[in-house]
Amino acid sequence: MTMKKLFVFALFVFVTITSAAQQAAKYLDTKAPLEERVKDALSRMTVHEKIQILHAQSKFTSAGVPRLGIRQLNMDDGPHGVREELEWNTWSPARWSNDSIVAFPSLTCLAATWNRDLARLYGHSLSEEFAFRGKDILLGPGVNIARTPMNGRAFEYCGEDPYLAGEMVVPYIQAAQKNGVACCLKHFVLNDQEVDRFNVNVNVSERALREIYLAPFRRAVEKANVWTVMGSYNLWHGVHVTQNDELINGVLKREWQWDGALISDWGGTTDTWQAVNGGLDIEMGTFTDGKVREAEFGYNDYYLADKFEQLIKDGKVPMSVLDDKAARVLRTIFRTAMNPQKVIGKQCSEDHYDVCRQIGEEGIVLLTNGGVLPLDLSLYNNILVVGENATRSLTQGGGSSELKTLRDISPLDALRSQLSNCKIDFAQGYASGRAMYDHVDKVDPALNEKLKVEALEKAKDADLIIFIGGMNKNHHQDCENGDRESYDLSFGQNELISQLSTLNSKLIVVTFGGNPFATPWLQQVNAFLHCWYLGSEAGTALANVLTGKVNPSGKLPVTFAKNYTDYPFTSFGERAYPGLTGVEAPANSAGEVPRRQVYYDEDIFVGYRGFDKLGVKSNFPFGFGLSYTTFQYSKPAIEQLANGNWKISVSVTNTGSREGKETVQLYVGQQRFAKVTKKLNFQTERPVKELKDFAKLSLKPGETKTASFTITAAELAIWDEATHQWTTPTGKYRAYIGASSADIKGTADFSL
């Protein structure tokens, strides 16, 4: 054979082998269709390898397939920033020197912006930090409904309305996943209290489940195609939701045609048979309490580990069940860890801090203003800042969402920087103790009395007092695994604010926190702002709003009731919240008996829906928020489109002297059923009105812009419990254009 022929033959062999190798390793071909890659990889895996990718191999990773070059999945909390790195197999910090990050504002703050563009920026920036840290799955965002103002984890969610919650997380998820980082939407579903969260069985009507609690999850699945979902701790129909066949297989996977992976919450899996047949795909944190308690068992002891493999070998579970789970995990791996388009990302960049500040500024809600804001610095010589939250780090505590930040700008530091020409003094006023998980750090009452006296003494010489308090991320405040114990502000703040108000100086109250609370001092203060949790740029965002550099535009995503007993569920007593213990209940197939039963007796009348139905006035209604300028609304115009939908338009004019943003809110109610009554009758009635769309307009002084909305029959559908399906009742409807749920600027009637 000549050298030429030998070369041609060698080239032929090389091309043939290379082609065969490429064809053989189709799962590694990133240009191949996703489902072909999944099918190919699945065909090459042993039963044991398929089992291995279904459960944790460390606190925050699940295994890949090293033999095939398939990577593991790296996960981390939380919805507001990348959690501090932990050791491989403990809850102890790994003590890295390069895992400090930007703390983004809480999701309640994001929801308060009512700004979809900011939600997209949030998801993009946050996922860049996750990608830079080598994470594939971002454990968030959360869309559980703020049914009660006592929920210690409400700050991680997006408020009381399912439409607002769903709409705000869709662009967040889309932007994050475009960067190759999967969002893990949580906590699916009915995880609406922290009291007995591992053992509470939720009793809720089919209609309320569909229209209120499942609705934001459905929107995120159908509009954003979220890649992973986290199952919740609580039970429904006596079965833990993490392994609940009706909800996960029946609704999420079959009805909604979702192709992602269902991940357990840490410690949320309780039984092999239920986990196998109930739709769980990746089991995490089993035999721990989800936060601090260590497991005494190995990862092979997990319910989806050796026990599941034995069921397969014994023929008690068909291979198709295992293949479906493994395929969903592989799909997630190829979308993230083995996605060549995944961004490299960056961490603690100035543009991330800028996004953090923008979201914080737009999320701050101005609730009252007696003309003292924005601050006219020529009027004040001596300013006193009072309150622990003026200096306290609010990125620490809260449970799994606790963050290790590179820098945090406190309100006091920002005010001193921006008001450098004024004399600014500080008095702590009260002490709350350290942010501790699962128990309260007790504070000596004598210390709090001393701090209060000191604040009142300093206040005598001030011509302006800025009180900065509210809640924090301590246990029984805004913290995982424990709800609040009172609707009042803690640590003696109400009394301190009232006493400060008796002095001659102007008083501005600024509060942080994820929940509404009582404000008995409301008529005694000159201005009141609520800030949620603003993240690393908290001080700058707040100072910019107080000084008028930024015109506030936040709107409440929750109702602030005057009294705790005004919330709709409270009329039903303890059975509605926090639930009853000692109630007889049958054991589920795992032999478990729920320790607590909670009944959602208010049904669909959650939040403003219930306030409207009962005719109860709140302190501050859902959707409410003031500005430093004023807006005028035109009469709404409505027209029917050729496709049968209705289009409603309204013009808004900035009639003030400052540039500002206004959120135009569209509510719709069906006139036949929407009545104000003193009794909840959920079997026949509909809410007076429900949020169906919104638009945020930026307007210069004198400028007019038009907000237009399309009303579809699908958005007006209700769940029919008789037929177990969605239906849109015909008849007369009314569209409400409002600046809040209670401030209606105009209406327009139409018929279906």
C-alpha positions, 0 to 999 in steps of 0.5 A: 500500500502506497503512502498516499493510499495509507493516508487516505485509509487512515483518514477514512478510519479517523472520520469513521471512528470520530463520526461513530463516537459523536453519534454514540455520545449524542447526549454530549452534543450540545447542538442536538435537540434536548430530548434526543440528548436526554433519551440517549443519556438515559439509554446508557445509564445503569439502574444504579446510576439513574438512582444516584442522580435522584437524591443528594450527595451533599447538603446542596448537590445531587450527583451526576454520572462520572462514568459518562461525563454527566455533571452534578447539580449545584444548588443554593439558597435563596431568592435574594442572593447566593447563600454563604458556602457551607461545608460539603456535609454539614450546616457549618460555614465553609469559611470561604473568603470569596463567597460574599455577595450582593443582597438583593431586596426581598421579594415583597419589595420586588412585588411592591415595585409593580415593575416587570422590567425591574423583575427581569433585571432582578432575575438577570443580575441575581443569576449572574452571581449564582453562575459565578459561584458555580451554581446551577439551581437558584432555590427561588423565587417564592409565590406562596400567598400572604394569607395571614400577616403572621407568616414568618416567611412572607418576606420571601414571597410576593404578597396576597394576590396571585396575579401580581405574584405570578406576573412579577416572577415570570420575567425574573424566571425568564431572565435567570434561565436565559443565563443558564441558571434554573429557578426552583419555584417554591414552595409548591403549594399551600405553605402559608404558615411556619407554625408546625410546617412539617406536620400541618394538613391544609384543608382548602376548597378546590376552588380556592386552591385553583383560583388563589394558591395554585394560580401563581405557580401555574402562571410561572409554569405556563408563561416562564417554563420554570425548570424546577419546582420545590415541594412544600413541607405541609400536607394536603389530603393527608399526604405531604405535598413533596410526594403528593400524587394528586398535586405533582403528577396530576396537576403539575406534570400532567394537566400543566404539561410541565417537563421539569424536575420536582425537588423536595424541600430539605427534610420534606420527604417522609416515605419511599412509596409515596416519593416514588409514586407521588412525583418527587424527582430529586430528594434533598436534606432528608433526616434533617430539619431543613436548616441545622440538624444533621442527618445520622444516615448516609445519602444511600439511606434516602427514600429515593436511594437504596430503597427505591433501587430495591423496589425496581430490582424486585419488580414492584415499581416499573422501570418507566417510573424511574426513567421519567424521574431520571429524564427530568433530572437529565433535562435539568442538567443539560439546561444548566450544568452542561449548557454551553450558553450558561453565562460565566457571571460576575459577583459584587459588580457595581451594576448589581449594586445599582440594580439592588438600589433601583429595586429598593427605591421603587419598592419603598412605599410612602404611606402618609405624608403631611408635607414633611417629605421630601426633606427641605434641609434648610428647615432643620439644624438638628436631626435625630435618628432613632431606632435599631434598624438604622444601623442593624444588618437586615441581610442577616437572619431569616433562616435559609435566606440569610446572606453573607454580604461584601458591603451593606450601607446602613440608613444612618450611614447614608443619611450622614453622607447625604445630609452632611451639612446637618448635625445628625445624632443617633439613639438606638431606642430599643434592642431586639437581640441577635438574629437567631434561628428557631429561638429568641435571643432574650434582651434585658428589659432594663436595657430597653428602658435605658435605651428608650430614656436615652432616645427621649432625652436626645429628642428634646433637642432635635427639630426633626426625628427620623424613627427607623424600626419595624421588624427584623429577621429574628425568630418570631419576626420575619424568619423561617420556622416560626411565625409572629406572635403579635400584630403589633411591632415588638420591642416596645416600638409603639410606645417609643413612637408615641412618646417621641410624637409628644415632643415638638419636633417633626416625626417621620416613621420608617419601618422595615419588614415583610408583613403588615402590622398595627399602627396605633400612632398613625395620626401622631406622625408627620410621615410614614414609609414602609421599606420591606428589606432593601438589601445591600443598598438599603441606606442609599435607597432610603436616603434617596427617597427621603431627600427627594432624589427619587420620587417614591412609587411603591405600591403595597402588595398586601393589605395593612389592616387597622386591627388583626381581627379585620383579616377575613380568616380571623372570624373563624378562630384558631381552626383557620389559623394557626390550626387545631391540634388533637383533631382526629384524622386518618393515617396516610399510606405512610402511617402518618397522622397530621399533628395539626389541621388548618382550615382555609374557611375564608376560601377565595376571600383572601386579602383585599377580596375579603375586605371588599366582600365584608365592607371593612376599611383598612389602614392602607389597601392593597395597591396603595402608595403615595408620590411626591407628585399628583396624577389625574386619570381620564375616564376609561374607554372600552371597546370590544375587539374582533376576536371577542376580547375587550380593550380598556384604555385610560390616560394618566397625566402628571399634574404635579411639579416632579417627575414620577411613576404611577401604577395603573391597576385594572380590576374586574368584577362580575356584577351578578355575584359581586356584592358587599355582604357581612358574611362570606358565602364562597359557594355562590359569590365572586369577589367584588373585584380582582386584579387582572392587569397593571401598568407602571407609567413614568411621567414628567410634569404635565406629561400624559400617557395611556395605559391599555389593557386587554381583557380575555375570557380566560382571565375571567374564568372561575373553577367549577367544583361540580365539573372540576374545570375552568369556566367563564360565566356569561353576563355583565362585568365591570372593569375598575381602573384604580390607583389602589384596590380602594381608590377607583378612578373610573369604571366601564361595564361590558358583557360576555 
